[in-house]
Amino acid sequence: MSSSQPNTRVLSFASDLAEARHVQAEIEAALTAAAFGERDVFAVKLALEEALVNAIKHGNGLDPEKKVHVRYAVSTERFDVCIVDEGPGFNPEEVPDPTAPENLERPCGRGLLLMRHYMNHVEYSDAGRAVQMSKIKK
């Protein structure tokens, strides 16, 4: 990909972790084609996996009748993605801080923390059913 024009794709798939892996592989290939470095690809892969698993497991409750919708754009400068599930939503502010001493042994909240750490921008909308993330190429 030689221009800064984004390559945009829109996908929907059933709440299935194997389907999510296909989406991840497609996005990884697009990032590599846009000359994203190894560290940036790793960061996006990690955040993307957390967001997709959250949509499938927590959002859609592993219900194969519910879909996960993904819209992403890759340019030579940045990666943007929006992931939407068909679940009831959630308030990200109510997820316990996994770094607080009382939560160190609890498994919840770590994925959200990783997403915020590895991406330049993470924002929730639609009552927590949608997450928008961006990564600016280093």
C-alpha positions as CSV (number, residue, x, y, z in Angstrom):
1,M,0.0,0.0,0.0
2,S,1.8,3.1,-1.2
3,S,-0.7,5.9,-0.4
4,S,-2.1,7.4,2.8
5,Q,-5.6,6.6,1.6
6,P,-7.2,4.1,4.0
7,N,-8.2,0.7,2.9
8,T,-11.6,0.3,4.6
9,R,-13.4,-3.0,5.2
10,V,-16.7,-3.9,6.9
11,L,-17.3,-7.4,8.1
12,S,-19.9,-9.3,10.2
13,F,-19.5,-12.7,11.7
14,A,-21.3,-15.1,14.1
15,S,-20.1,-15.1,17.7
16,D,-17.4,-17.7,17.2
17,L,-13.8,-17.4,18.3
18,A,-12.6,-19.2,15.2
19,E,-14.3,-16.6,13.0
20,A,-12.6,-13.9,15.1
21,R,-9.2,-15.4,14.3
22,H,-9.9,-15.0,10.6
23,V,-10.7,-11.3,11.1
24,Q,-7.5,-10.9,13.1
25,A,-5.4,-12.6,10.4
26,E,-7.0,-10.4,7.7
27,I,-6.2,-7.2,9.7
28,E,-2.7,-8.4,10.5
29,A,-2.1,-8.9,6.7
30,A,-3.4,-5.4,6.0
31,L,-1.1,-3.9,8.6
32,T,1.9,-5.7,7.2
33,A,1.0,-4.5,3.7
34,A,0.8,-0.9,5.0
35,A,4.4,-1.4,6.4
36,F,3.4,-1.3,10.1
37,G,6.3,-2.3,12.3
38,E,6.4,-5.5,14.3
39,R,5.7,-3.7,17.6
40,D,2.7,-1.9,16.2
41,V,1.3,-5.1,14.6
42,F,1.8,-6.8,18.0
43,A,0.0,-4.0,19.8
44,V,-3.0,-4.0,17.4
45,K,-3.2,-7.8,17.5
46,L,-3.3,-7.9,21.3
47,A,-5.9,-5.1,21.6
48,L,-8.0,-6.5,18.7
49,E,-8.1,-10.0,20.2
50,E,-9.2,-8.6,23.6
51,A,-12.0,-6.5,21.9
52,L,-13.2,-9.3,19.7
53,V,-13.2,-11.8,22.6
54,N,-15.1,-9.3,24.8
55,A,-17.7,-8.8,22.0
56,I,-18.2,-12.6,21.5
57,K,-18.1,-13.7,25.2
58,H,-19.3,-10.8,27.3
59,G,-21.3,-8.9,24.7
60,N,-23.0,-11.6,22.8
61,G,-22.7,-14.3,25.5
62,L,-21.3,-16.8,22.9
63,D,-24.7,-16.8,21.2
64,P,-24.1,-18.0,17.6
65,E,-27.3,-16.2,16.5
66,K,-25.7,-12.9,17.4
67,K,-23.2,-11.2,15.2
68,V,-20.1,-9.1,15.8
69,H,-19.7,-6.3,13.3
70,V,-16.2,-4.9,12.5
71,R,-15.3,-1.9,10.4
72,Y,-11.6,-1.1,10.0
73,A,-9.4,1.2,8.0
74,V,-5.7,0.8,7.4
75,S,-3.5,3.6,5.9
76,T,0.2,4.0,5.8
77,E,-0.2,6.3,8.9
78,R,-2.8,4.7,11.1
79,F,-5.2,1.9,11.9
80,D,-8.8,2.5,13.0
81,V,-11.3,-0.1,14.0
82,C,-14.9,-0.2,15.4
83,I,-16.2,-3.4,16.9
84,V,-19.9,-3.7,17.7
85,D,-21.7,-6.6,19.4
86,E,-25.5,-7.3,19.7
87,G,-25.5,-7.7,23.5
88,P,-27.0,-5.6,26.3
89,G,-23.9,-3.3,26.6
90,F,-21.9,-2.4,29.7
91,N,-20.5,0.7,31.4
92,P,-16.6,0.5,31.1
93,E,-16.4,2.9,34.1
94,E,-17.9,0.2,36.3
95,V,-15.3,-2.4,35.4
96,P,-13.0,-2.7,38.5
97,D,-9.4,-1.5,38.1
98,P,-7.4,-4.7,37.7
99,T,-4.3,-2.9,39.2
100,A,-6.0,-2.1,42.5
101,P,-4.7,-4.3,45.3
102,E,-8.2,-5.8,46.0
103,N,-8.5,-6.8,42.3
104,L,-5.1,-8.3,41.6
105,E,-6.5,-11.9,41.9
106,R,-9.6,-11.1,39.9
107,P,-9.6,-11.8,36.1
108,C,-11.9,-9.0,35.1
109,G,-10.8,-5.7,33.5
110,R,-7.4,-6.8,32.3
111,G,-8.4,-6.8,28.6
112,L,-9.7,-3.2,28.8
113,L,-6.4,-2.2,30.5
114,L,-4.4,-3.8,27.7
115,M,-6.5,-2.2,25.0
116,R,-6.0,1.2,26.5
117,H,-2.2,0.6,26.9
118,Y,-1.5,-0.6,23.4
119,M,-3.8,1.6,21.4
120,N,-3.5,5.4,21.0
121,H,-7.3,5.9,21.4
122,V,-10.0,3.7,22.9
123,E,-13.6,4.9,23.2
124,Y,-16.9,3.2,23.9
125,S,-20.3,4.1,22.5
126,D,-23.8,2.7,22.0
127,A,-24.1,1.9,25.8
128,G,-20.8,-0.1,25.6
129,R,-21.8,-2.3,22.7
130,A,-19.3,-0.5,20.4
131,V,-15.6,0.2,20.9
132,Q,-13.6,2.4,18.6
133,M,-9.8,2.0,18.7
134,S,-7.0,3.7,16.8
135,K,-3.3,3.0,16.5
136,I,-1.0,5.6,14.9
137,K,2.0,4.1,13.2
138,K,5.4,4.8,14.9
